[in-house]
Amino acid sequence: MKPGNLRNRVTLQQLTRTDDGAGGYTETWTGVATVWADVYPLKGNERYEAQQVQANLSHRVTIRYRTGVEPSMRLLYGTRTLTIEAVIDPEERHRELILMCSEVV
């Protein structure tokens, strides 16, 4: 990993459920950390579904290693939301994490 490539700020978010007092719960996304990242778009496609054009983009996001990052989390990248599909620790050396993400536009 080249530290100079980590030039984008992203915020890791985790889904939290709060008891609403009526037997249910409210889901909200809570910021866990704001980190430097290398965001690299991989591919994009469009399809026609339910009389609407649906666009999908996929990204590879590289960050410094940090514990607790899971596929159930998401990233905020500016005004965009990236869903984490997979978390990869290359060679399991705990130096960096590669997050394979998708964005539905």
RABELGI-V337018 format. One record per pair of residues at least 4 apart in sequence whose ideal C-beta (glycine too) atoms are under 6 Angstrom apart, sorted by the first residue. I is the first residue (numbers start at 1). J is the second residue. Records with the same first field share a line. If there is no record, write none. Layout:
# RABELGI-V337018
I->J / J
This chain:
# RABELGI-V337018
1->96
5->38
6->36 / 37 / 38
8->37 / 39
9->34
10->37 / 75 / 77
11->31 / 34 / 76
12->32 / 33 / 73
13->29 / 31 / 74
14->30 / 32 / 73
15->27 / 29
16->28 / 30
17->25 / 27
18->26
19->25
20->24 / 25 / 26
35->63
37->61 / 63
38->62
39->59 / 61 / 77
40->60
41->59
42->58 / 60
43->58
44->57
45->56
46->53 / 55
47->54
48->53
49->54
55->105
56->104
57->103
58->102
59->82 / 101
61->99 / 101
62->96 / 98
63->97
65->94 / 95 / 96 / 97
69->87 / 97
71->84 / 87
73->84
74->81 / 83
75->82
77->82
80->103
82->101 / 103
83->102
84->99 / 101
85->100 / 102
86->100
87->97 / 99
88->98
89->97
